[in-house]
Amino acid sequence: MNPPNPDTYESLNSRGEAKRLKGDLDGALADFNQAIQLKPDLATLFNNRAMVKQAKGNLAHALADFDHAIHLKPDAAQFYCNRGGLKRVKGDFSGALIDYDKGIGLKPDLVVAYNNRALVKQSLRDFDGALADFSRAIELKPDYASAYVNRAELHRTNGNPQGALADYNKAIELKPNDIAHNNRGLVKQSLSDLDGALADFNRSLELNPNSASTYLNRGIVKKAQADLAGALADYTKAIELKPDLVIALNNRGLVKQSLRDLPGALADFDHAIKLKPDLAVGWNNRGLVKRSLKDLDGAIADFTKAIALKPDSGSYYNNRGGAKKAKDDLAGALADFDHAIKLKPDHAEAWYNRSMTKSDAGDASGAAADLTQAIKLKPALAETAAKPRKAKTDKPLSANATASQMNCDQKMVPLTENPLLLRADFSSEAAWKSLCTALQNPDDEFNIPLSYIDDPVYTGITAAQLPALLGKDSPHTFAIIVDHVALTHEDKPVMVVDLQENPGSNFRVIPSALGLVASNLSTANMGFEEFANAVDSQGIFRGLE
């Protein structure tokens, strides 16, 4: 005879639960199977076996056991909630919601059910309903840290960072863990509290030093703080922990690009694209590196791929236009800049690049109009426009290159009978007319005639460039430039440029004092330095005391 089995269904159930909690799923399953043979009408045994099957990934069989448990005991609120959890895992959110509703109806104080139903409502984009359920869970159990974390995430993803921060603070107070610190770091980052974000990411990594995503997040903050070496180290660690973390590869490539490690950047973008061939930003970034490496054909090919993947990106068209312009394909470049502006009318760089391309194509008026719009959108581009552009030549300029070779539009400033006033900024026609009115003051006893040159071809001319563009035959000792500062500063200070003693040196003067300066410089009654030494703290001459 076989010896009697001392196990009862009660002891088998208890032992199975203990094994499940310890992670011995196979042992737990064996115990629950045996217990069910002994007591096939006990709903709890089917519920518990279902939880083991779910943990083992056998979702279909787990669902069958939950169904049978509920069939045996249809008033067990927890069984409905457990089955709802399985349906949520399977993506059956509507079915899960029905089960949670039933469970809460049977037991209105079932805290976990409110939390989990909120997660389902969040997936169904019922954010108000989710918020209400998380709040109810917290009301029932004020020390429920997980509900605070979940509600914080709901706040964070729905544009309420302050609410998210408050909930994460409470969750961390109740139960500090790496995920809460990591997520609070993300909230602080969104609030531009980079030091606070860094502290949270540091603490998260102390609690869990193997979190690739936290290293990635900390790397992003370090890059934002211009700690490129630190960002590089964190991205590298993230990749070491998770070699297929595409965003870390892409971001590391960007850091290497900033550090001028172009081959390293190229390798990272190559790897990112290999792992995720539909990564549009990866193709775009690799194109930028190839352009820096003078591989213009390769850059254009990569930008084209990026555009195919994301045809609504104005930036990708702008980048391809830049590569085409570098290849002297001005028509192709203009078409791309046109498309970039159509997609993103506030893309200042696209307006600027189209301006430069039109200038190269001989469309001076079109170039001026585009430059005006670019500066309107991004005033800092006025400084970029003022910088001398490289001459378009296959050979380097010699030390004695002519002024026309150095000037972007290769046009000398014409000789004039009267002292020259040259317009160098075309960002506002109204501002230009207002300044001209202020300069032409018939009541000024020192007022002398000036020769105005209003030609967009001289957009961006600087004091340093002007002497060479006038040539050695100029009869004048000074000239006046109306630049972006003159048109935008409240006092309209024009720039007076020395053409004789120290060519290119300059100071600014308000319109009401320009006649005094011009008449005295023209007659050599006073020298350039006398006026330059009489400027105020802003470098502006406002008159003699």
C-alpha positions in Angstrom: 0.0 0.0 0.0 1.1 3.6 -0.7 1.7 5.6 2.5 -1.1 8.2 3.1 -0.5 11.7 1.9 -0.4 14.0 5.0 -1.0 17.1 2.8 -4.4 18.7 3.0 -5.8 21.2 0.5 -5.3 23.8 3.2 -1.7 23.0 3.7 -1.0 22.7 0.0 -2.7 26.1 -0.6 -0.6 27.8 2.1 2.6 26.2 0.9 1.8 27.1 -2.7 1.3 30.8 -1.7 4.6 30.8 0.1 6.4 29.4 -2.9 4.7 31.9 -5.2 5.8 34.8 -3.1 9.4 33.4 -3.0 9.4 33.1 -6.8 9.2 29.3 -7.0 6.4 29.3 -9.5 6.8 25.6 -10.6 6.6 24.4 -7.0 3.6 26.6 -6.4 1.9 25.4 -9.5 2.4 21.8 -8.4 1.0 22.5 -4.9 -2.1 24.3 -6.3 -2.7 21.5 -8.8 -2.7 18.9 -6.0 -4.9 21.1 -3.8 -7.5 21.4 -6.6 -7.6 17.6 -7.0 -8.4 17.4 -3.3 -10.9 20.3 -3.3 -12.1 21.1 -6.8 -15.0 23.3 -5.7 -12.8 25.8 -3.7 -12.7 29.1 -5.7 -9.6 30.4 -3.8 -7.5 27.6 -5.2 -8.3 28.5 -8.8 -7.7 32.2 -8.1 -4.3 31.4 -6.6 -3.3 29.0 -9.4 -4.3 31.7 -12.0 -1.9 34.1 -10.4 0.9 31.6 -10.7 0.0 30.9 -14.4 -0.1 34.7 -15.1 3.3 35.1 -13.5 4.6 32.3 -15.7 3.2 34.1 -18.8 0.5 31.5 -19.5 -2.2 34.1 -19.8 -4.9 32.1 -21.5 -4.9 29.4 -18.9 -4.7 32.0 -16.1 -7.8 33.7 -17.5 -9.6 30.3 -17.5 -8.8 29.8 -13.9 -9.9 33.3 -12.9 -13.2 32.7 -14.8 -13.7 29.4 -12.9 -13.0 31.0 -9.6 -15.6 33.7 -10.2 -18.0 31.1 -11.4 -17.6 29.3 -8.1 -17.7 32.5 -6.0 -19.4 35.3 -7.9 -19.4 37.7 -5.0 -15.6 37.7 -4.4 -14.5 41.2 -5.1 -10.8 40.4 -5.1 -11.2 37.8 -7.9 -12.8 40.3 -10.2 -9.9 42.7 -9.5 -7.3 40.0 -10.1 -9.0 39.1 -13.4 -9.1 42.8 -14.3 -5.3 43.0 -13.7 -4.8 40.1 -16.2 -7.0 41.7 -18.8 -5.1 45.0 -18.4 -1.8 43.1 -19.0 -3.4 41.6 -22.2 -4.5 45.1 -23.4 -8.2 44.4 -22.9 -8.8 47.7 -21.1 -12.6 47.7 -21.6 -12.8 44.2 -20.1 -10.5 45.2 -17.2 -12.7 48.2 -16.5 -15.8 46.1 -16.2 -14.1 43.8 -13.8 -12.7 46.6 -11.6 -16.2 48.2 -11.6 -17.7 44.9 -10.4 -15.0 44.4 -7.7 -15.4 48.0 -6.4 -19.2 47.6 -6.5 -18.9 44.5 -4.3 -16.3 46.1 -1.9 -16.2 49.9 -2.2 -13.2 50.2 0.1 -10.9 47.9 -2.0 -8.0 50.4 -2.2 -5.9 48.5 -4.8 -8.9 48.3 -7.1 -9.2 52.1 -7.2 -5.5 52.4 -8.0 -5.6 49.7 -10.7 -8.8 51.0 -12.2 -7.2 54.4 -12.5 -4.4 52.9 -14.5 -6.9 51.3 -16.9 -8.8 54.7 -17.2 -5.5 56.3 -17.9 -4.9 53.9 -20.8 -8.4 54.6 -22.1 -7.5 58.4 -21.9 -10.1 59.0 -19.3 -7.7 61.3 -17.3 -10.3 62.9 -15.1 -11.6 59.5 -14.1 -8.1 58.2 -13.5 -7.3 61.2 -11.3 -10.5 60.7 -9.3 -9.6 57.0 -8.7 -6.0 57.7 -7.7 -7.3 60.4 -5.3 -9.9 58.0 -3.8 -7.2 55.3 -3.3 -5.1 57.9 -1.4 -8.1 59.0 0.6 -8.8 55.4 1.7 -5.1 54.8 2.4 -3.1 58.0 3.0 0.2 56.1 3.2 -0.3 54.4 -0.2 3.0 55.3 -1.8 2.3 53.6 -5.1 -0.9 55.6 -5.6 1.0 58.8 -5.1 3.6 57.7 -7.7 0.9 56.8 -10.2 -1.0 60.1 -9.6 2.3 62.0 -10.0 2.9 60.3 -13.4 -0.6 61.2 -14.5 0.1 64.9 -13.5 3.5 64.8 -15.2 2.2 63.4 -18.5 -0.8 65.8 -18.5 1.1 69.1 -18.1 0.9 69.6 -14.3 4.5 69.4 -13.1 3.8 71.1 -9.8 1.1 68.5 -9.0 3.5 65.8 -10.0 6.3 67.2 -7.9 4.0 67.4 -4.8 3.0 63.7 -5.2 6.5 62.5 -5.8 7.7 64.4 -2.7 5.0 62.5 -0.7 5.7 59.2 -2.3 9.5 59.5 -1.5 8.6 60.6 2.1 6.5 57.4 2.5 8.7 55.0 0.6 11.9 56.1 -1.0 12.9 54.1 -4.1 14.9 54.5 -7.3 11.9 54.9 -9.6 10.3 57.7 -7.6 13.6 59.6 -7.5 14.2 59.1 -11.2 10.7 60.3 -12.1 10.9 63.3 -9.7 14.2 64.1 -11.4 12.3 64.2 -14.7 9.8 66.6 -13.3 12.5 68.9 -11.9 14.2 68.8 -15.3 11.0 69.9 -16.9 10.8 72.8 -14.5 14.4 73.8 -15.4 15.7 72.8 -11.9 18.7 71.0 -13.3 20.6 70.8 -10.0 17.6 69.3 -8.3 17.1 66.9 -11.2 20.7 65.9 -11.0 20.4 65.2 -7.2 17.4 63.0 -7.8 19.1 61.0 -10.5 22.2 60.6 -8.3 20.1 59.3 -5.5 18.2 57.0 -7.9 21.5 55.5 -9.0 22.6 55.0 -5.4 19.5 52.9 -4.9 19.8 51.1 -8.2 23.2 51.4 -9.9 22.0 49.2 -12.8 19.3 51.5 -14.2 20.3 52.3 -17.8 17.4 54.7 -18.2 18.5 56.8 -15.2 22.0 57.0 -16.5 20.5 58.2 -19.8 18.4 60.8 -17.9 21.3 62.0 -15.9 23.4 62.3 -19.1 20.7 64.5 -20.6 20.9 66.9 -17.6 24.6 67.0 -17.7 24.6 67.9 -21.4 22.1 70.7 -20.6 24.6 71.9 -18.0 27.4 71.8 -20.6 29.1 69.0 -18.7 29.9 67.1 -21.9 32.5 64.8 -20.3 30.0 63.8 -17.7 27.2 63.3 -20.2 29.5 61.2 -22.3 30.3 59.0 -19.3 26.7 58.5 -18.4 25.6 57.7 -22.0 28.4 55.2 -22.2 27.3 53.6 -18.9 23.7 53.4 -20.1 24.8 51.7 -23.3 27.0 49.3 -21.4 24.0 48.3 -19.3 21.6 48.2 -22.3 23.5 48.0 -25.6 20.3 48.4 -27.6 19.3 51.7 -26.0 19.0 53.6 -29.2 18.3 57.0 -27.6 21.5 56.7 -25.6 23.5 56.0 -28.7 22.0 58.9 -30.5 22.6 61.3 -27.6 26.2 60.1 -27.2 26.7 60.7 -30.9 25.5 64.3 -30.4 28.0 64.8 -27.5 30.8 63.4 -29.5 29.9 65.7 -32.3 30.0 68.7 -29.9 33.5 67.4 -28.8 34.5 67.3 -32.4 35.0 63.5 -32.3 33.3 63.2 -35.6 34.4 59.6 -36.4 33.1 58.6 -32.9 29.8 60.4 -33.5 29.5 58.8 -36.9 29.9 55.3 -35.4 27.2 56.0 -32.8 24.7 57.2 -35.3 25.6 54.2 -37.6 24.8 51.9 -34.6 21.6 53.7 -33.7 20.3 53.5 -37.3 21.2 49.8 -37.5 19.2 49.1 -34.4 16.3 51.3 -35.5 16.3 51.9 -39.2 13.2 54.2 -38.9 15.0 56.6 -36.6 14.5 59.8 -38.6 16.5 61.9 -36.1 19.4 59.4 -36.4 19.6 59.8 -40.2 19.4 63.6 -39.8 22.2 63.6 -37.2 24.4 61.4 -39.2 23.8 63.7 -42.2 25.1 66.6 -40.1 28.3 64.7 -39.2 28.9 63.7 -42.8 28.4 67.3 -43.9 31.1 68.3 -41.3 33.3 65.6 -42.8 32.8 67.2 -46.3 30.9 64.1 -47.4 28.1 66.2 -49.0 26.7 63.4 -51.1 26.4 61.2 -48.1 24.9 64.0 -46.1 22.3 64.7 -48.7 21.4 61.0 -48.9 21.0 60.8 -45.1 18.9 64.0 -45.0 16.7 62.5 -47.8 16.1 59.4 -45.8 15.2 61.4 -42.7 12.7 63.4 -44.8 11.2 60.2 -46.2 10.7 59.0 -42.6 9.4 62.3 -41.3 8.3 64.5 -44.2 6.8 67.2 -42.0 10.1 68.2 -40.5 11.2 71.7 -41.7 14.6 71.2 -40.0 15.4 68.2 -42.2 14.6 70.2 -45.3 16.7 73.1 -44.0 19.7 70.8 -43.4 19.5 69.2 -46.8 19.2 72.6 -48.3 22.4 73.6 -46.6 24.2 70.6 -48.0 22.9 71.3 -51.5 24.1 74.9 -51.2 27.5 73.7 -50.2 27.5 71.7 -53.4 26.5 74.9 -55.4 23.1 73.4 -56.2 21.5 76.7 -55.5 18.2 75.7 -57.2 17.9 72.6 -55.1 18.9 74.4 -52.0 16.2 77.1 -52.6 13.6 74.4 -53.2 14.5 72.8 -49.8 14.5 76.1 -47.9 11.1 77.0 -49.5 9.7 73.7 -48.2 11.3 74.2 -44.8 9.6 77.6 -44.5 6.3 76.2 -45.8 6.3 73.5 -43.1 7.6 75.8 -40.3 7.1 79.5 -41.1 8.9 80.6 -37.9 12.1 78.6 -38.8 14.5 81.6 -38.6 17.5 79.6 -39.8 15.7 78.5 -43.0 14.8 82.2 -43.8 18.4 83.1 -43.2 19.8 80.3 -45.3 17.4 81.1 -48.1 18.5 84.8 -47.9 22.2 83.8 -48.3 21.3 81.4 -51.1 19.3 84.1 -52.9 22.3 86.5 -52.4 24.6 84.0 -54.1 22.1 83.6 -56.9 22.0 87.4 -57.5 18.6 88.0 -56.1 19.5 90.9 -53.8 16.0 92.1 -53.1 14.8 88.6 -52.3 17.8 88.1 -50.1 17.1 91.3 -48.2 13.5 90.4 -47.6 14.4 87.0 -46.3 17.1 88.4 -44.0 14.6 90.9 -42.6 12.2 88.1 -41.7 15.0 85.9 -40.3 16.2 88.7 -38.0 12.6 89.5 -37.0 12.2 85.9 -35.9 15.6 85.6 -34.3 17.3 88.9 -33.6 20.6 87.2 -32.9 21.0 86.4 -36.6 21.7 90.1 -37.1 25.2 89.4 -35.7 25.6 86.3 -37.9 24.7 88.4 -40.9 27.2 91.0 -40.0 30.1 88.6 -40.1 32.0 88.4 -43.3 31.2 85.3 -45.4 33.8 83.2 -47.1 34.4 83.9 -50.7 33.1 81.3 -53.1 36.3 80.0 -54.7 38.0 76.7 -55.0 41.3 78.3 -54.0 42.3 80.0 -50.8 42.5 83.7 -50.9 46.0 85.2 -51.0 47.2 87.6 -48.4 46.7 90.5 -50.8 43.2 89.5 -51.9 41.1 92.4 -53.2 38.3 93.8 -51.3 35.8 92.5 -53.9 37.1 89.0 -53.2 36.6 89.4 -49.5 33.1 90.8 -49.7 30.3 88.3 -49.9 28.6 90.0 -52.9 31.9 91.2 -54.5 30.7 94.8 -54.9 32.8 97.9 -54.0 31.1 100.8 -52.3 30.8 103.6 -54.9 32.6 106.9 -54.5 30.4 109.7 -53.3 30.8 113.5 -53.3 29.5 113.9 -49.8 30.4 111.8 -46.7 28.8 108.3 -47.0 25.9 107.0 -45.0 25.6 103.3 -45.7 22.6 101.2 -44.8 23.6 97.7 -43.6 20.4 96.4 -42.0 17.1 95.8 -43.8 15.1 94.3 -41.0 12.6 97.2 -40.8 11.7 99.7 -43.4 9.7 101.8 -40.9 12.7 102.0 -38.6 14.9 103.1 -41.5 12.6 105.8 -42.5 12.2 107.0 -39.0 16.0 107.2 -38.6 16.4 109.1 -41.9 13.8 111.6 -40.7 15.7 112.1 -37.4 19.0 112.6 -39.3 17.6 115.2 -41.8 17.1 117.9 -39.3 16.9 121.3 -41.0 17.2 123.2 -37.7 20.6 121.6 -36.9 23.3 124.4 -37.4 25.9 121.7 -38.1 23.9 119.8 -40.6 25.9 118.8 -43.7 24.8 116.9 -46.8 25.4 113.1 -46.7 25.3 110.6 -49.5 22.8 107.8 -48.6 23.4 104.3 -50.1 20.3 102.1 -49.6 21.2 98.8 -51.3 20.6 95.3 -49.8 23.8 94.1 -51.4 25.6 95.7 -48.4 23.5 93.9 -45.8 25.7 93.1 -42.8 28.7 95.2 -43.8 30.8 95.9 -40.6 33.1 98.7 -39.6 36.1 96.4 -40.1 35.0 95.6 -43.7 34.0 99.1 -44.9 37.5 100.7 -45.4 38.6 98.0 -47.9 35.2 98.2 -49.7 35.7 102.0 -50.3 39.1 101.6 -51.9 42.1 103.8 -51.6 40.6 106.6 -53.9 37.9 107.5 -51.4 38.3 111.2 -50.4 36.5 110.9 -47.1 38.0 110.5 -43.7 35.0 108.9 -42.1 31.8 107.1 -43.1 28.5 106.3 -41.3 26.9 102.8 -41.0 23.3 102.3 -40.1 23.3 98.7 -38.7 20.8 96.7 -36.7 21.7 98.5 -33.4 21.0 101.8 -35.0 17.5 100.7 -36.2 16.5 98.9 -33.0 18.1 100.9 -30.1 15.8 103.5 -28.6 18.3 106.3 -29.2 19.0 105.3 -32.8 22.8 105.6 -32.5 24.5 105.3 -35.9 28.1 104.1 -36.2 30.8 106.5 -37.3 33.8 104.7 -38.9 37.3 106.0 -39.1 38.7 105.7 -42.7 42.1 107.5 -42.2 44.0 107.3 -38.9 42.8 103.9 -37.7 40.6 102.4 -40.4 37.7 100.4 -39.0 37.7 102.0 -35.5 34.3 103.4 -34.6 32.0 104.9 -32.1 28.2 105.6 -32.1 26.4 108.9 -32.2 22.8 109.9 -31.7 21.1 111.6 -34.7 20.9 115.0 -33.1 24.7 115.0 -32.5 25.7 113.6 -35.9 25.8 117.0 -37.6 28.3 118.2 -35.0 30.5 115.2 -35.5 30.3 115.1 -39.3 30.9 118.8 -39.8 34.0 118.8 -37.5 35.4 115.7 -39.0 34.9 117.0 -42.5 36.8 120.2 -41.8 39.4 118.5 -39.6 38.4 120.9 -36.9 38.4 118.0 -34.5 39.9 114.6 -34.7 38.2 111.2 -34.7 39.7 110.3 -31.3 38.4 113.4 -29.7 34.8 112.3 -30.3 35.6 108.6 -29.6 37.0 109.6 -26.2 33.8 111.6 -25.4 31.3 108.7 -25.6 29.2 107.6 -22.6 29.2 104.3 -20.8 27.2 102.8 -23.7 29.8 103.9 -26.2 27.5 106.6 -27.6 28.5 110.2 -28.3 25.6 112.5 -27.2 27.2 115.9 -27.7 29.9 118.2 -26.2 29.3 119.4 -22.7 
